[in-house]
Amino acid sequence: MLRPLRDRIVVKAVDRKQSEVLAVVSSEKFSLGYVVATGPKVESVRVGERVRFGTGEGYLTYPEYQAANGDRFLVMQEADVCFVEER
């Protein structure tokens, strides 16, 4: 497992599901995921929370790691999280 440093977090990316009714053509990358690890200086998010993060124009692409089982993990700064979805 990845152990982030400083203010970095590791997010398990969740793929967007395409609509069966509407034909959507989009090259937009995923922007939703679950926090699986946090660095020691992270204050705003906790492991297990569902977060949305920016991927639009002007955002950097995040380093992506793929586990042996096919799961994708992104490493980003805490400041890249737009909001935490509370249930």
Helices and strands as residue ranges (DSSP letters): E 8-13, E 32-38, E 50-53, E 64-66, E 72-77, G 78-80, E 81-85
